[in-house]
Amino acid sequence: MLDKIIGKAIAKMRLFGCVMVVSGMLVIPLAAHAGVAILQYHHIGDDTPRVTSVTAAELQQHLEYLLEHDFTVLDLSTISTMLAEGKALPPRAAAITIDDGWRNVYDNGKALFAKYQLPFTIFVNPKLMREAPHLYMSWEQLRELQQYGAVIANHSQSHEHMTRRLPGETEAQWQQRQLNEILAAQQDIDTALGSPQPRLFAYPYGEFDPTLQQLLEQHDFIAFGQHSGVWGPLTPTTAIPRFPAAGQYANLTTLATKLLSLPLPVLSAQPQSMIVAHEQLRPTITVNLANLEDFRSSQLNCFYAGEVLVPQWQQQSFSLTLPVDLPIGRSRVNCTVPSRSQAGRFYWYSQPLVRPDAQGSWPD
Ligand SMILES: [Zn+2]
């Protein structure tokens, strides 16, 4: 009976954004509101597109920063388990992810990974690895990086825009095609590495919709997007945000703010799918929060395409109306609000949006 009551209390406290520990019969609220900032990289080098690249020197600066500022760098499976079990996260927690498995990650990153021995995850596309082996790391190279802390995970077989339906494709056919993209890639990874690997999935281009999320959940994956924000106890496990850390975002001044940021306690948000209809030029965004305990609603700042949005509050929800029409393609709304209890730290929320053209397509 007591277990049941404590269980309920934990569930309730977790709902309200607190990470709990159970010590004997006591339920102790910790200095909660913590989360994990995940850094996202692609290329390591100085001869690849700047927007998706860090130089080895920049990556080294980032790793040094994490160590010098008392961050605990965790692997994604550990974080997932801690959050699912309601365990307290370290006050400063971070994770490192690298998408696509480019060859330059091995060539220019190996020495750093060997030196720092921090956990990191590489999301690969096995079909692309077969088709263009000169561009991507080999399985042998990936196995070598495993020795330095790498987890090898799933970025789909062929890196397509997964939410797009082909002309004439039924919903069932689309689902089967996407399931194959996910499960065949996982099979290839598990076979090449000799054992079942953690079921971690990064959406190509960070694009997903509720059906895709459901498919991944049904097959026991947790999944990562490319919208910024912090992974906290209320984050849907198939829409985990990451902070881009390449190009203009490699700058340590701005990156430090992101690394220290906290998960806004979001219970639900509208629109439910980041993929909006072509005709939807200015969708209203509504965000329903679990609590307003550690910040002042009046201090919430939201931005879209460099424009300030004015939140309309109704109890624990706020709504945003876009000041300009959505362009074709990906864009995002970002909101931050300072923490009252932790000076210098901000709660962060990002709502990704994709508006297709009339044919249902958009640029990479
Ligand atoms: Zn990718």
Residues whose N, C-alpha, C, O or C-beta is under 5 A from the ligand:
A	BS01	ZN	D99 D100 P204 Y205
